[in-house]
Amino acid sequence: MDIPSGENPIAQTIAQTFIEGFDKHYRLFRESSVQAKMRFETGNWLAVQRAVRERIAFYDERVNETVKFLQGQFAADKIDTNTWQLAKLLYIGLLINHKQPELAETFFNSVFCKIMHRTYFHNDFIFVRPGVSTDFIESDPPAYRSYYPNKRGLHQVIRDILSDFDWQCSFENLERDVERIIRAIVLQMGGKLVAAEANFQLQVLHSAFYRNKAAYIVGKAINGDYEYPFVVPVLHDPHGRLCIDAILLDPAQIRTLFSLSRAYFMTDIEVPSTYVKFLSSLMPHKPEAELYTMLGLAKQGKTMFYRDLIHHLQHSQDEFIVAPGIRGLVMAVFTLPSFPYVFKVIKDVFAPPKEVDHATVKAKYLLVKQHDRVGRMADTLEFSDVALPKARFSRELIEELRRECPALLEEDESDIVIKHVYIERRMKPLNLYLDSADEERRENAVMEYGHAIKELAYANIFPGDMLFKNFGVTRFGRVVFYDYDEIEYMTDCNFRRIPEAPNPEAEMSGEPWYSVARTDVFPEEFGTFLLGNPETRRVFMKHHADLLEPEFWQQTRQKILDGFVPDFFPYPEEVRFCNLVPEAGMPELKAEATESA
C-alpha cells in the first residue's frame, strides 16, 4: 500500500471517530462484566440471564452509531480511497499503546464493511492481517496472580486464592472445602503435581469467570517443565453461602467447560490477549478464535476464524461439498472435508410444511446466541459477503446453491460470494450415527438425545423439530441440537394431552377431532415420528418415556414461569464434592508429594 502524504482533517476525524466508538463499546462491555461479580454475590440469576442477552447487542449498537455518524458527517461511502487508506494508518497510530488493539482493529473492519463495497475488503483498507502486535501488553493489575505453596503451605495458599476474589458473601465451610480440594488433587494426581522444588507455584487469572449460577477460578500449577491446568467451580448453597463444588484437573473437562455449545463467560479483562494466551496454555489444541468467543468477544472470534479459514484454503486442495445427511427444508449446508466446520445458507424458498420466513430464521439463530445453551446447542458464526474461491466448489454444490439460494449468491470468474451464511462446528448427524453405531454406542446416543431435550426444556427451549437429523454427535459423544428454525420458548408453548375421540369414526379419520392452536404441542405424538426403529424405541422408553407425556412438559414449563433457574454442571457429576466419600486423615499434599518424589 502506498502511504498517502499530507494533512487530511477528514482522515484524522474518521480515525478518531473509530477509536472513540470502540472505546465506548469496550467500556460498556467491561462495566457489564464487572457487574457479573455482584450478580453472583447476590444470587440474582434472572439478572444474569438478562445481562448475557443485553451484552451481545452492545457491539452492533456501537458499530451502527459509528456508521450513522460517519455517513451523516462525511457521506462516508463517497470518501476517496486515499482518505480511507490514511484513516487506517492514523488509526494504527492510535493503537500503539492501546490495551485491546486486536479488538479495535476488528471494530474498524466492522464499521468499514458496513459502509464500503466488498471490493475494498483487502488489507489496504481493513485489517485482513493484524496491524499491531498484542505481545507484551501489560495490564494493571496483572492478568494473573502467583502463589508459592512452599512458602506459606498449600492450605494457606488455597485460602489466599479464595479470599483474593473478595466475594462479599461468606463460605459455608471454608476449611472443609480446602480439605476437599487437596483430597481431590491427591486422588487424581498423586504426588506428581507438587514436588519440593522451590519453583513450584500456582498462577490464577485475576478475574473469576461467571456463567449461569457459578463462578470459576481458572489457573495452572507450574512445577519445573510441567504445567497442570485446573478450574475450581464456586456455587451458592441453599442459604446463599459459597461452597466449592469441584476441582477440574482433567484437560478434557476444562475444554468442555469452554465449549461453544455453552453460554459465553463474563469476566473483567483489561487486556484480552493476556487472558487468551493464558487459556491457550491450558488448552493448547483449542483455537484462539474460540477462546475469544467464549470470553464474550464473539466479533474477535469471527475475525480470527476467518483468518484461519483463508490460511487453510491457501494450504489445502480439497473441494467444498454438500454436507452428508438428509437435505434440510430451510438451509443448504456444505462443508470442506479438511476443515471441521459446516456452512449453512438460508434457502430462497422453503418447501412445505415449513411456514417460517428469512427474518424468522435469523431471529431464531439470534435467540440461541443470546440464550444459555447449556452445552446442548451449537454456537454459530454469522457472516456477510463471504468470498470463497470458485474453483474449490464441487459441481454438485454449485448447482445446489444456484438452485436453492440464488438470491444470496454473487459470482464472478474467480469467486463465489455468499451474502449471508452461518458457520458452526461440524458434527455427525445423529441419524447417521445411529445407522452405523453398535449396541453400546446406540444406547449411549439415545440416552444423550433424551438428556439433550430435557436440559433444553429446563433452560426454557423447546426444539420444535426433534428429528434425529437435527441433532449432532460431538467427538466426545455428546448430543447437541443444531437446527433452530422451529425452536420456541417453553413458556410460549401449550403442552396438551390428545382428547379422547368422541367416536370410532373420528379416531380413524385423517383429520384431528379437536382444535389445534399454533402454540399447541402434543407430546404423545413424538414417538410416532421419532421411534420407528424398535431398538431405538426400547432404549428411549427405558430412559426417557416421560418425554412422551404432557406432564413432564407442563411441570417444567410451570417451574420456569415460577422463576426457577436450574443448575447446569458442565463437568461430570462424579467429580462434584457432594458425591465424594469423605476420607479421614488425608495428609498434607506437600508431604505426600515429597514422599512420592
SEVEX-570452 format. One record per residue (C-alpha): residue number from 1; residue in one letter; x, y, z. Coordinates in Angstrom, 1 decimal, padded with zeros to 4 digits. Example, Ala and Ser with C-alpha at 12.3 -4.5 7.8 and 13.67 -1.06 7.14 Angstrom:
% residues 2
num residu px py pz
1 A 012.3 -004.5 007.8
2 S 013.7 -001.1 007.1
This chain:
% residues 597
num residu px py pz
1 M 000.0 000.0 000.0
2 D 001.3 003.5 -000.9
3 I 001.2 005.8 002.1
4 P -000.8 008.9 001.3
5 S 001.0 012.1 002.3
6 G -000.1 015.5 003.6
7 E -002.6 016.5 006.2
8 N -006.1 015.3 005.8
9 P -008.5 016.5 008.6
10 I -011.3 014.1 007.3
11 A -009.0 011.1 007.7
12 Q -008.0 012.3 011.2
13 T -011.6 012.7 012.2
14 I -012.5 009.3 010.8
15 A -009.7 007.6 012.8
16 Q -010.7 009.5 016.0
17 T -014.4 008.6 015.5
18 F -013.5 004.9 015.1
19 I -011.4 004.8 018.3
20 E -014.0 006.7 020.3
21 G -016.7 004.3 019.1
22 F -014.6 001.2 020.0
23 D -013.6 002.6 023.4
24 K -017.2 003.4 024.3
25 H -018.1 -000.2 023.3
26 Y -015.4 -001.8 025.4
27 R -016.1 000.5 028.4
28 L -019.8 -000.7 028.4
29 F -018.7 -004.3 027.8
30 R -016.4 -004.2 030.9
31 E -019.0 -002.5 033.0
32 S -021.4 -005.3 032.4
33 S -018.7 -007.9 033.1
34 V -017.6 -006.2 036.3
35 Q -021.2 -006.3 037.5
36 A -021.2 -010.1 037.0
37 K -019.4 -010.4 040.3
38 M -022.2 -008.5 042.1
39 R -024.9 -010.6 040.4
40 F -023.2 -013.7 041.5
41 E -022.8 -012.5 045.1
42 T -026.5 -011.6 045.4
43 G -027.6 -014.7 043.6
44 N -029.7 -012.7 041.1
45 W -029.9 -015.4 038.4
46 L -032.6 -013.8 036.3
47 A -030.4 -010.6 036.1
48 V -027.5 -012.9 034.9
49 Q -029.6 -014.2 032.0
50 R -030.7 -010.6 031.1
51 A -027.2 -009.3 031.2
52 V -026.0 -012.0 028.8
53 R -028.6 -011.1 026.3
54 E -028.0 -007.3 026.6
55 R -024.2 -007.6 026.3
56 I -024.4 -009.4 023.0
57 A -026.1 -006.3 021.5
58 F -023.5 -003.8 022.6
59 Y -021.2 -004.3 019.7
60 D -023.6 -003.9 016.9
61 E -025.1 -000.8 018.6
62 R -021.8 000.9 018.7
63 V -020.9 -000.1 015.1
64 N -024.3 001.3 013.9
65 E -023.7 004.5 015.9
66 T -020.3 005.0 014.3
67 V -021.6 004.3 010.8
68 K -024.5 006.7 011.2
69 F -022.2 009.5 012.4
70 L -019.7 009.0 009.5
71 Q -022.5 008.9 006.9
72 G -024.1 012.0 008.4
73 Q -020.9 014.0 008.6
74 F -019.0 012.9 005.5
75 A -021.2 010.7 003.3
76 A -018.7 008.1 004.1
77 D -019.5 005.8 001.2
78 K -018.4 008.6 -001.1
79 I -015.0 009.3 000.6
80 D -012.0 008.8 -001.7
81 T -009.7 005.8 -001.3
82 N -006.6 007.9 -000.3
83 T -008.6 009.3 002.6
84 W -009.7 005.8 003.7
85 Q -006.1 004.5 003.5
86 L -004.8 007.4 005.5
87 A -007.5 006.9 008.1
88 K -006.4 003.4 008.6
89 L -002.8 004.4 009.0
90 L -003.7 007.1 011.5
91 Y -005.9 004.6 013.3
92 I -002.9 002.2 013.7
93 G -001.0 005.1 015.3
94 L -003.8 005.4 017.9
95 L -003.4 001.7 018.8
96 I 000.3 001.8 019.6
97 N -000.3 001.9 023.4
98 H -003.9 000.6 023.4
99 K -004.8 -002.3 025.7
100 Q -007.2 -004.0 023.2
101 P -005.6 -003.3 019.8
102 E -006.8 -006.5 018.1
103 L -010.4 -005.8 019.2
104 A -010.2 -002.2 018.0
105 E -008.9 -003.4 014.6
106 T -011.9 -005.7 014.3
107 F -014.2 -002.8 015.2
108 F -012.6 -000.8 012.4
109 N -013.3 -003.7 010.0
110 S -017.0 -004.0 011.1
111 V -017.7 -000.3 010.5
112 F -015.8 000.0 007.2
113 C -017.5 -003.1 005.8
114 K -020.9 -001.7 006.5
115 I -020.0 001.5 004.6
116 M -018.0 000.3 001.6
117 H -018.4 -002.4 -001.1
118 R -016.7 -005.7 -000.7
119 T -014.2 -004.9 -003.4
120 Y -012.5 -002.8 -000.7
121 F -012.2 -005.7 001.7
122 H -008.5 -006.2 001.5
123 N -005.5 -005.1 003.6
124 D -005.2 -001.7 002.0
125 F -008.4 -000.6 003.7
126 I -009.2 -003.1 006.5
127 F -007.2 -005.3 008.9
128 V -007.1 -008.5 007.0
129 R -003.8 -009.0 008.8
130 P -003.2 -007.6 012.3
131 G -001.5 -004.2 012.3
132 V -000.4 -004.0 015.9
133 S 001.1 -006.8 017.9
134 T -000.5 -007.9 021.2
135 D 002.7 -009.4 022.6
136 F 004.0 -008.0 025.9
137 I 001.0 -005.7 026.6
138 E 000.8 -005.2 030.3
139 S -002.3 -004.9 032.4
140 D -002.9 -003.3 035.7
141 P -003.5 -005.3 037.8
142 P -001.6 -008.1 036.1
143 A -003.6 -010.8 034.3
144 Y -002.8 -013.4 036.8
145 R -001.6 -013.7 040.4
146 S 001.2 -016.1 041.5
147 Y 001.2 -018.1 044.7
148 Y 004.0 -020.1 046.3
149 P 002.8 -023.1 048.5
150 N 006.4 -023.9 049.6
151 K 006.5 -020.5 051.4
152 R 003.0 -020.4 053.0
153 G 001.8 -024.0 052.8
154 L -000.8 -025.3 050.4
155 H -003.7 -025.0 052.8
156 Q -003.0 -021.3 053.4
157 V -002.4 -020.6 049.7
158 I -005.8 -022.0 048.8
159 R -007.4 -019.8 051.4
160 D -005.4 -016.8 050.0
161 I -006.6 -017.6 046.4
162 L -010.3 -017.7 047.5
163 S -010.1 -014.6 049.7
164 D -008.3 -012.6 046.9
165 F -011.5 -012.7 044.8
166 D -013.1 -010.6 047.6
167 W -016.6 -012.1 047.3
168 Q -019.0 -010.2 049.5
169 C -020.6 -013.4 051.0
170 S -019.1 -016.0 053.3
171 F -018.3 -019.6 052.6
172 E -020.5 -022.2 054.2
173 N -017.4 -024.2 055.5
174 L -014.1 -022.9 054.1
175 E -011.9 -025.4 055.9
176 R -013.9 -028.3 054.7
177 D -013.7 -027.0 051.1
178 V -009.9 -026.5 051.3
179 E -009.6 -030.1 052.5
180 R -011.8 -031.3 049.7
181 I -009.6 -029.6 047.1
182 I -006.5 -031.1 048.5
183 R -008.0 -034.5 048.7
184 A -009.2 -034.4 045.1
185 I -005.7 -033.3 043.9
186 V -004.1 -036.2 045.7
187 L -006.7 -038.7 044.5
188 Q -006.4 -037.5 040.9
189 M -002.8 -036.5 040.6
190 G -001.0 -038.4 043.3
191 G 002.4 -036.9 044.0
192 K 003.2 -035.7 040.5
193 L 001.5 -032.3 040.9
194 V 003.8 -030.9 043.6
195 A 007.4 -031.7 044.5
196 A 009.7 -030.0 046.9
197 E 011.5 -027.8 044.3
198 A 011.4 -024.1 045.2
199 N 009.9 -023.1 041.8
200 F 006.6 -024.7 042.4
201 Q 003.9 -022.1 042.0
202 L 000.2 -021.6 041.3
203 Q -000.9 -019.0 038.7
204 V -004.5 -017.9 038.9
205 L -006.3 -015.5 036.5
206 H -007.2 -012.2 038.3
207 S -010.9 -012.2 037.5
208 A -013.2 -015.1 038.1
209 F -015.3 -016.4 035.1
210 Y -019.0 -016.0 035.7
211 R -021.7 -018.1 033.9
212 N -025.2 -019.1 034.8
213 K -025.1 -019.7 038.6
214 A -021.4 -020.4 039.0
215 A -018.1 -018.6 039.3
216 Y -015.0 -020.4 038.0
217 I -011.4 -019.9 039.3
218 V -009.1 -020.6 036.4
219 G -005.4 -021.3 036.9
220 K -002.5 -023.7 036.5
221 A 000.2 -025.2 038.7
222 I 003.8 -024.9 037.4
223 N 006.5 -027.3 038.6
224 G 009.7 -027.2 036.6
225 D 008.9 -028.1 033.0
226 Y 005.4 -029.3 033.8
227 E 002.2 -027.3 033.9
228 Y -001.1 -028.6 035.2
229 P -004.3 -026.7 034.4
230 F -007.1 -026.5 037.0
231 V -010.5 -024.9 037.3
232 V -012.4 -024.5 040.6
233 P -016.2 -024.0 040.3
234 V -017.8 -022.0 043.2
235 L -021.5 -022.2 043.8
236 H -024.1 -020.9 046.3
237 D -025.6 -023.3 048.8
238 P -029.4 -023.2 049.5
239 H -028.8 -020.5 052.1
240 G -026.8 -018.2 049.8
241 R -023.4 -019.1 051.2
242 L -020.5 -020.0 049.0
243 C -019.2 -023.6 048.5
244 I -016.6 -025.2 046.3
245 D -018.3 -027.7 044.1
246 A -015.2 -029.5 042.5
247 I -011.8 -029.0 041.1
248 L -011.3 -029.9 037.5
249 L -007.8 -031.2 036.7
250 D -008.6 -033.2 033.5
251 P -007.7 -031.1 030.4
252 A -010.7 -032.7 028.6
253 Q -013.1 -031.5 031.3
254 I -011.6 -028.0 031.1
255 R -012.0 -027.9 027.3
256 T -015.7 -029.0 027.7
257 L -016.2 -026.1 030.1
258 F -015.1 -023.7 027.3
259 S -017.2 -025.5 024.7
260 L -019.0 -023.3 022.2
261 S -022.2 -025.2 022.9
262 R -022.4 -023.2 026.2
263 A -023.1 -019.6 027.0
264 Y -020.3 -017.1 027.0
265 F -018.4 -016.2 030.2
266 M -018.5 -012.8 031.9
267 T -015.1 -011.8 033.3
268 D -013.5 -008.4 033.8
269 I -010.5 -008.2 031.4
270 E -008.4 -005.1 030.7
271 V -006.1 -006.9 028.2
272 P -007.9 -009.7 026.5
273 S -004.9 -011.1 024.7
274 T -003.2 -011.9 028.0
275 Y -006.2 -014.0 029.1
276 V -006.3 -015.8 025.7
277 K -002.6 -016.5 025.9
278 F -003.1 -017.9 029.4
279 L -006.1 -020.0 028.4
280 S -004.2 -021.3 025.4
281 S -001.5 -022.7 027.7
282 L -004.3 -024.7 029.5
283 M -006.0 -025.8 026.2
284 P -003.3 -025.8 023.5
285 H -005.5 -027.5 020.9
286 K -008.4 -025.1 021.2
287 P -008.3 -022.3 018.6
288 E -007.7 -018.8 019.9
289 A -010.8 -017.8 017.9
290 E -013.0 -020.0 020.2
291 L -011.3 -018.6 023.3
292 Y -012.0 -015.0 022.4
293 T -015.6 -016.1 021.6
294 M -016.1 -017.8 025.0
295 L -014.9 -014.6 026.7
296 G -017.9 -012.8 025.1
297 L -015.7 -011.3 022.4
298 A -017.5 -013.0 019.5
299 K -016.6 -010.5 016.8
300 Q -012.9 -011.0 017.5
301 G -013.5 -014.7 017.4
302 K -015.1 -014.3 013.9
303 T -012.1 -012.2 012.7
304 M -009.6 -014.9 013.8
305 F -011.8 -017.7 012.5
306 Y -011.9 -016.1 009.1
307 R -008.1 -015.6 009.1
308 D -007.8 -019.3 009.9
309 L -010.1 -020.2 007.1
310 I -008.3 -018.1 004.5
311 H -004.9 -019.6 005.7
312 H -006.4 -023.1 005.5
313 L -007.6 -022.6 001.9
314 Q -004.2 -021.5 000.9
315 H -002.7 -024.7 002.2
316 S -005.3 -027.3 001.2
317 Q -006.7 -028.6 -002.1
318 D -010.0 -030.4 -001.3
319 E -013.4 -029.1 -002.5
320 F -016.3 -027.7 -000.7
321 I -019.1 -030.3 -000.9
322 V -022.7 -030.8 000.0
323 A -022.7 -031.8 003.7
324 P -023.6 -035.5 004.2
325 G -027.0 -036.3 005.6
326 I -030.7 -035.6 004.8
327 R -031.2 -032.3 003.0
328 G -033.0 -029.7 005.1
329 L -036.0 -027.7 004.1
330 V -034.6 -024.4 005.3
331 M -030.9 -024.5 004.9
332 A -028.4 -025.5 002.2
333 V -025.5 -027.0 004.1
334 F -022.0 -027.6 002.8
335 T -018.6 -028.3 004.2
336 L -014.9 -028.6 003.4
337 P -013.8 -032.1 004.5
338 S -010.4 -030.9 005.7
339 F -011.9 -028.1 007.8
340 P -014.0 -029.0 010.8
341 Y -017.0 -026.7 010.1
342 V -020.2 -026.6 008.2
343 F -021.6 -023.6 006.2
344 K -025.4 -023.0 006.3
345 V -027.2 -020.8 003.8
346 I -030.9 -019.9 004.1
347 K -032.8 -021.1 001.0
348 D -034.8 -018.7 -001.0
349 V -038.0 -020.7 -000.7
350 F -038.9 -023.2 001.9
351 A -040.8 -026.3 000.9
352 P -044.0 -027.3 002.8
353 P -044.7 -027.9 005.7
354 K -042.2 -025.1 006.7
355 E -044.1 -021.8 007.4
356 V -041.2 -019.6 008.6
357 D -039.5 -016.8 006.6
358 H -036.0 -015.5 006.4
359 A -036.5 -012.9 009.2
360 T -037.9 -015.6 011.5
361 V -034.9 -017.9 010.9
362 K -032.5 -015.1 011.6
363 A -034.4 -014.3 014.8
364 K -034.2 -017.9 016.0
365 Y -030.4 -018.0 015.5
366 L -030.1 -014.7 017.4
367 L -032.2 -016.2 020.2
368 V -029.8 -019.1 020.5
369 K -026.8 -016.8 020.7
370 Q -028.4 -014.8 023.5
371 H -029.5 -017.8 025.5
372 D -027.7 -020.1 027.9
373 R -027.0 -023.0 025.6
374 V -026.4 -025.4 028.5
375 G -024.0 -027.5 026.4
376 R -026.8 -028.6 024.1
377 M -027.0 -026.1 021.3
378 A -024.2 -025.3 018.8
379 D -023.0 -021.7 018.6
380 T -022.9 -020.2 015.2
381 L -020.7 -017.6 013.5
382 E -022.8 -015.3 011.3
383 F -021.0 -013.7 008.3
384 S -022.0 -011.5 005.4
385 D -020.4 -011.2 001.9
386 V -018.0 -014.2 002.3
387 A -015.9 -014.6 -000.8
388 L -014.7 -018.2 -001.4
389 P -012.6 -019.5 -004.4
390 K -015.0 -020.8 -007.1
391 A -012.5 -023.4 -008.2
392 R -012.8 -025.1 -004.8
393 F -016.6 -025.8 -005.1
394 S -017.7 -029.2 -006.3
395 R -020.0 -029.1 -009.3
396 E -022.9 -030.7 -007.3
397 L -022.6 -028.0 -004.6
398 I -022.5 -025.1 -007.1
399 E -025.6 -026.4 -008.8
400 E -027.4 -026.8 -005.4
401 L -026.6 -023.3 -004.3
402 R -027.7 -021.8 -007.6
403 R -031.0 -023.8 -007.4
404 E -031.8 -023.3 -003.7
405 C -030.4 -019.9 -002.7
406 P -029.6 -017.7 -005.8
407 A -030.7 -014.5 -004.1
408 L -027.8 -014.9 -001.6
409 L -025.1 -015.6 -004.2
410 E -022.9 -013.5 -006.3
411 E -020.4 -015.0 -008.8
412 D -017.5 -013.7 -010.8
413 E -014.8 -015.6 -012.7
414 S -012.8 -016.4 -009.5
415 D -015.1 -016.2 -006.5
416 I -018.5 -017.2 -005.2
417 V -019.7 -014.6 -002.7
418 I -022.3 -015.7 -000.2
419 K -024.2 -012.7 001.1
420 H -025.3 -014.3 004.4
421 V -024.0 -017.6 005.9
422 Y -023.9 -019.3 009.3
423 I -020.8 -021.3 010.2
424 E -020.7 -023.9 013.0
425 R -018.6 -026.8 014.2
426 R -019.1 -029.9 012.2
427 M -020.8 -032.9 014.0
428 K -022.0 -036.2 012.7
429 P -025.8 -036.1 012.3
430 L -027.4 -038.3 014.9
431 N -029.5 -040.2 012.4
432 L -026.3 -041.2 010.5
433 Y -024.5 -042.0 013.8
434 L -027.3 -044.4 014.9
435 D -027.3 -046.1 011.5
436 S -023.7 -047.2 012.0
437 A -023.5 -047.5 015.8
438 D -023.0 -050.8 017.7
439 E -025.4 -051.6 020.5
440 E -023.5 -049.8 023.2
441 R -022.9 -046.6 021.3
442 R -026.6 -046.6 020.1
443 E -027.8 -046.8 023.7
444 N -025.5 -044.0 024.8
445 A -026.5 -041.8 021.9
446 V -030.3 -042.3 022.5
447 M -029.8 -041.6 026.2
448 E -027.8 -038.5 025.3
449 Y -030.5 -037.4 022.9
450 G -033.2 -037.6 025.7
451 H -030.9 -035.8 028.1
452 A -030.3 -033.0 025.5
453 I -034.1 -032.5 025.0
454 K -034.7 -032.4 028.8
455 E -031.8 -030.0 029.5
456 L -033.0 -027.7 026.7
457 A -036.5 -027.8 028.3
458 Y -035.2 -026.9 031.7
459 A -033.4 -024.0 030.0
460 N -036.8 -022.8 028.5
461 I -036.1 -024.1 025.0
462 F -038.5 -026.4 023.1
463 P -036.7 -027.7 020.0
464 G -039.8 -027.9 017.9
465 D -038.5 -030.3 015.2
466 M -036.9 -033.1 017.2
467 L -036.0 -035.5 014.4
468 F -032.6 -037.2 014.8
469 K -031.2 -035.4 011.7
470 N -031.4 -032.1 013.6
471 F -029.1 -033.3 016.3
472 G -025.3 -034.0 016.0
473 V -022.9 -036.1 017.9
474 T -019.6 -034.4 019.0
475 R -016.3 -036.1 019.0
476 F -016.7 -036.7 022.7
477 G -020.1 -038.5 022.2
478 R -022.3 -035.6 023.4
479 V -025.5 -035.0 021.5
480 V -026.1 -031.3 020.5
481 F -029.0 -029.6 018.8
482 Y -028.2 -027.5 015.7
483 D -031.4 -026.8 013.7
484 Y -033.1 -023.7 015.1
485 D -035.8 -022.7 012.7
486 E -038.6 -024.1 014.8
487 I -037.4 -023.6 018.3
488 E -039.7 -021.8 020.8
489 Y -039.5 -020.8 024.4
490 M -041.1 -023.4 026.6
491 T -043.2 -020.7 028.2
492 D -044.8 -019.8 024.8
493 C -046.0 -023.4 024.2
494 N -049.2 -025.1 025.4
495 F -048.5 -028.8 026.1
496 R -051.7 -030.8 025.8
497 R -052.9 -034.4 026.0
498 I -054.8 -035.5 023.0
499 P -058.5 -035.5 023.9
500 E -060.4 -038.8 023.7
501 A -062.1 -039.4 020.4
502 P -065.9 -038.8 020.5
503 N -066.5 -042.0 018.4
504 P -064.5 -044.6 016.4
505 E -065.1 -042.8 013.1
506 A -063.4 -039.7 014.4
507 E -060.4 -041.7 015.7
508 M -060.0 -043.4 012.3
509 S -060.2 -040.1 010.4
510 G -057.2 -038.5 008.9
511 E -058.2 -035.1 010.4
512 P -058.0 -034.3 014.1
513 W -061.3 -034.2 016.0
514 Y -060.0 -031.5 018.3
515 S -059.0 -027.9 017.8
516 V -055.2 -027.1 017.5
517 A -053.7 -023.7 018.0
518 R -050.3 -022.7 016.6
519 T -048.7 -023.0 020.1
520 D -050.2 -026.3 021.0
521 V -047.9 -029.3 021.4
522 F -049.0 -032.9 021.9
523 P -046.0 -035.0 023.3
524 E -047.9 -038.2 022.8
525 E -047.3 -037.8 019.1
526 F -043.5 -037.6 019.4
527 G -043.0 -041.4 019.4
528 T -044.8 -041.8 016.0
529 F -042.1 -039.9 014.0
530 L -039.1 -040.5 016.3
531 L -039.2 -044.1 017.4
532 G -039.7 -046.2 014.3
533 N -036.7 -048.3 015.0
534 P -037.6 -051.0 017.6
535 E -034.2 -050.9 019.3
536 T -034.1 -047.2 019.5
537 R -037.6 -047.2 020.9
538 R -036.7 -049.7 023.6
539 V -033.8 -047.6 024.8
540 F -035.7 -044.4 024.7
541 M -038.7 -045.8 026.6
542 K -036.3 -047.3 029.2
543 H -034.7 -043.9 030.0
544 H -037.0 -041.1 028.7
545 A -040.5 -042.3 028.4
546 D -041.6 -039.2 030.4
547 L -040.9 -037.1 027.3
548 L -043.9 -038.7 025.6
549 E -046.2 -037.5 028.4
550 P -047.5 -033.9 028.7
551 E -047.0 -033.8 032.4
552 F -043.2 -033.6 032.1
553 W -043.5 -030.6 029.8
554 Q -046.3 -028.9 031.8
555 Q -044.4 -029.2 035.1
556 T -041.1 -028.0 033.6
557 R -042.9 -025.0 032.0
558 Q -044.5 -024.1 035.3
559 K -041.2 -024.1 037.1
560 I -039.8 -021.7 034.5
561 L -042.8 -019.4 034.9
562 D -042.3 -019.5 038.7
563 G -038.8 -018.1 038.2
564 F -036.9 -021.2 039.0
565 V -033.4 -021.2 037.4
566 P -031.9 -024.8 037.3
567 D -028.3 -025.7 037.8
568 F -026.3 -027.0 034.8
569 F -023.0 -028.6 035.6
570 P -020.5 -028.5 032.7
571 Y -018.5 -031.3 034.2
572 P -019.2 -034.9 035.3
573 E -021.4 -035.5 038.2
574 E -018.9 -037.9 039.8
575 V -016.3 -035.1 040.3
576 R -018.6 -033.0 042.4
577 F -017.5 -032.9 046.0
578 C -021.1 -033.6 047.2
579 N -020.6 -037.1 045.6
580 L -017.2 -037.9 047.1
581 V -016.9 -040.3 050.0
582 P -015.1 -038.4 052.9
583 E -011.7 -039.8 053.7
584 A -010.3 -039.2 057.2
585 G -006.7 -038.4 057.9
586 M -005.7 -037.2 054.4
587 P -002.1 -036.0 054.7
588 E -000.8 -032.6 053.5
589 L -000.3 -032.6 049.8
590 K 003.2 -031.3 050.1
591 A 004.2 -034.1 052.4
592 E 002.5 -036.6 050.0
593 A 004.4 -035.2 047.1
594 T 007.7 -035.2 048.9
595 E 007.4 -038.9 049.8
596 S 006.5 -039.7 046.2
597 A 009.4 -037.8 044.9
